[in-house]
Amino acid sequence: MAQPKRFLALAVAGVLLVSACGGGGGGGGGTAAPSGSAGGDAGASGGGAAGSTITVQSLWGGTEEEAFRTVLDAFEEKTGITATYQAQRTDYATVLRTSIQGGNPPDVAIIPGIGFLRSFARDGSIKSFEELGIDTSGLAENYPPGLLEVGQVDGTQYAVPVKFNSKSTMFFRPDVFEEAGVEPPATWDEFTTVIEDLKAADVVPLGLGAKDSWTLTDWFENIYIRQAGVEAYDKLFSAEGDWNDQTVKDAISAMQEVLTDDNVVGGINGALGAGFVDGIGQVFKPDPDAAMYYEGGFTYGIATGDTNPELEWGETIEWFDFPSFGDDNGAVTIGGDVIAALTDKPGVREFMEYMTTAEAGTTWAETGLIISPVKGVAADVYPNESAQKEAEQVANAEAVRYDGSDLLPAGGPDLGALLQSAIQGEEVDGLLSEFQNAVTTAWESE
């Protein structure tokens, strides 16, 4: 079950190395591919599907939604097919599964995790590329070797990756740091020292939007891979993982060390009532409540697009690498999304083909909110320092691993809920024992 992680470890660094170093052409060049082929400039004209309408669903809102809409608009202009966007901002996985079971799914959807991809493929809820009439042999030209396996289930292609972001980025206010007399830390010990120095300067160190529990899983994953190592990370997020292991307890203990009432805006209770975007606002609104906010590279676009358009890179917003633990492995975790078709209506095949092209990847990358997995997207299309730095970070990482919680089985226990309980001071041994029993059952049921 751990196979997707091994492919990503090899492939993602190659993807972003190509992106960061400007490999390939960035403009979606090439000639139109024949119908049913994913090579070249797929979906160049809508063919018989021109004039049709399909629905595309994801959980993105705000600037993330706006960025994706630029891709949908470009697709419509190119093919004559309208892709209508549906945003589902809460309980995404549950709502998607309910719509599938009710016989009214969207035509195309972002899949909420690799575990869900496996589940949906095996119960027939999504269409394989073969069923759509897409020749997958052409896909290999658009991606580095190994990456397409992320979207495969039991050897069959059901999905393709469409975007990545680093999740090893710690955002901060340079102006607040300067006023408090602190520098961006490189190690965990330096990080905890900066936290104490900020408090001494009457500055709340951290914003935290823990109502969205996935933010806590990202904290855990970054700490765990640095403390325990890459091999331990791979094992933990596979069917062989032991959640009662001391390494898991050590990572949670490190979280509890910094995510405390004194260190976060509103204390832990306040953080548990604040959503992800609320936490960004705590740090990056014009009059900030805190100095740092940990989350992935997508934070930059939300902060500058939704929270405070007046932010300036290097002056009021920047990020440093998630702090290391001694001589750790220099690993980077990434969050990525895969896209799959749930129907074979006219226009769906053309849309899925289009999403594999450098043209689609370039259009999206130009927004500055994502790093594209498509080989032909060149480095110079990324429009801001944050995205460029993010691409370089992942390209230069010694190891790259996919978001661990997204690799767990669909329908398994909620790691984020466990961590919400942990930062409130609940006894960890019991939480982990219960989690282990539930996740073992979920793996066995897949």
Disulfide bonds with the S-S distance in Angstrom:
none
